[in-house]
Amino acid sequence: MNCSKVRETLAIYCELKKNQRDTTALDAHLASCLACRQVLKQYNFIGEGIRSLSVVKPSSRAYTRLMRTLAVEHSLFIQSSSSTRMHTPIPAFLEPYLKAQRSREPQTDSLTIFSSAETGPLPVIRLTHKRPGMLHLDRHLTIVALAAVFLLVMMTGGLTSLLLLAQSNPDTPPINPAPNKILQTSQVLAGSSATKTSYPYIVSAIANSQYIYYTASGGKDTRWMLAQLNNKTKISTPLLLTASSGPLILLGSSQELLVWLQLDPPQLLKNKKSAAREIQTFVRPWRLYTLVLTTDQGTATNATSTPQALLSGTFDQKAVPGWVHTPIQGIWFTQKSLLVASIDKNGISHLTQYPLQSENSKPATRELATANKGHILTSPTATSDATSIYWGEEWLGADNNLHGNIWVQHTVEAARQSGKWAPHTETMQFLFSDDTVSFRPQVVNDTLFLLKSGTTDNPQTTVAASVTPTVAGKANRAMPPLIYRIDPTIYTPQIDASLLGDLYAYSVDNALQLPLRLDTEGPVAVLQGGGRFLIWQNSKGRFDMFDVAANLPVSIEPTMIPRHASFLAVNGDTAVWLADTDVTFDQNTPEGSIVKFKTFNWPSSAPRAQEKTQS
């Protein structure tokens, strides 16, 4: 059996089994075909979701509304029917409602009055006038029409009940909140925080409403430091007891934890293949660190703990595809775990879930996925409770184009079974998008966003030797300058960060595409998600923004984020960026250099005032 015929049958696979039909050939194909087994898992997942839905009971008035509607339809049916249909007896359940209909409309047509009267069989009455071209319903069409009316009334009653419940329950969020109750302004306004520092060469930063965490060096061939800037005091404080000999790259932060990558200096490995020839290979040791942050009224403050190495390894550039430049392909925080996409010393890509909270016993670390050689797992993202986890899988095709699919892991309540049964959850993984042109998934406010590159309107980009690729078929046309999350002169960005793609939105509940008012004006790049907003660069190089919770685009002044900015990083409700012109170097005084970070918080009722340099 070929896959196309098998997939046509998979939708009724359970019914075939229940009816004891012969499925030997189908079972044999499923045992040897991974793709068809994944399709079957998707069918089973959808079926379990439908079976787990609670029964919707119509309101107490739904039956009355339905009967009244049927009475009106029956009256109209009699008026438009031939005389031979008058012999059809009236359903007993409709008689009282037809009488009520007659009492409310005393001028009702005589045929309706006769049909609802308590009399014997009616004589044949010849109609003297007919409406030309009127179609007459037969019995089957009447049944279909009545069923449609019944379904409509039930749906109306259900929606009405949901609306009433939402109004009566203050903990239930509104279905479509009014924009003016969420947004004080549709314009992003920036503030600034300036500080004196002996580490003016800033590479990465993460901010919240009170603090800016950043990594920097004191210059070329100097050591690196992780520091914290207090927005109120304008004072920068080192967070490490000793400086690092290699670059430090901030990757993300929650309210309680800071995560960064430390790249140590390259090491030389000697591999003796033969007595006459010796091959030298450079590898780079690395460590992924976490630092617990103390909190002040729910906001991360100074760090008092010792950094902990969560993961370590060596990065061998020869063991991975040429377009891969870092051992960490992305992280993501959930309520109780940290998702990390990493590459081991053999070039194999892994997606791992690390627990962050424990009570009596420490939860086990879980490896969620492993890629084949030459394929890279990247961009992990998830809902806050981690019941839906998404990630990308990327590889270089024979056409020299970068290809990508999106995977998903769903954790759901197991369907109730007969006999002895205890509530538990089930986990399943399958391809969310297998079109080979999907990249950079981001979950914001329980909405999944991703980029699709390689469509007719948006040609696929090729992998070039430079950081920024060119558009296939338009090699002479350079893409607009892109501003990455980390300074690209120190930390080479992933090739998918440079891809232009069409922006799509999906519901994490049912995987349906959402018609959001994104106003992208063409393909976008450098997609980043915050707590409730999404930001990207459009094909003209300017930044656009969308408030997912309010379902509204947000205006960013074109000159607010300059085109020569070194980086722009979004974390939670805050974005921070830095331009070369915002750094004033002082070569004579160790702590005389001045750095001015630009930030914005969203949502925010008012912008922070422009702040003066700490003297």
ABEGO torsion letter per residue (X at the ends): XBAAAAAAAAAAAAAAAAAGBBAAAAAAAAAABAAAAAAAAAAAAAAAAAAABBBBBBBAAAAAAAAAAAAAAAAAAAAABBAAAAABBBBAAAAAAAAAAAAABAABBAAAAAAABBBBBBBBBBBABBBBGBBBBBAAAAAAAAAAAAAAAAAAAAAAAAAAAAAABAABBBABBBAAAABABABBBBBBBBBBBABABBABBBBBAABBBBBBBAEBGBBBBBBBBBAAAGBBBBABABBBABBBBBAEBBAABBBBBBBBBBBBBBBBABAABBBBBBBBBBBBBBBBBBBBGGBBBBBABBBBBABBEBBBAAABBAABABABAEBBBBAABBBBBBBBAAGBBBBBBBBABBBABBBBBBBABBBBBGBBBBGBBBBAAGABBBBBBBBBBAAGBBBBBBBBBBBBBBBBBBEBBBBBBBBBBBBABAAGABBGBBBBGGBBBBBBBGBAABBBBBBBABABBBBBGBAABBBBBBBBABBAAABBBBAAAABBBBBBBBBAAAGBBBBBBAGAGEBBBGBBBBAABBBBBBAAGBBBBBBAAAGBBBBBBAAABBAABABBBBBEABBBBBBAAABBBBAABAAABBBBBBBBBOBBABBBBBBBBBX
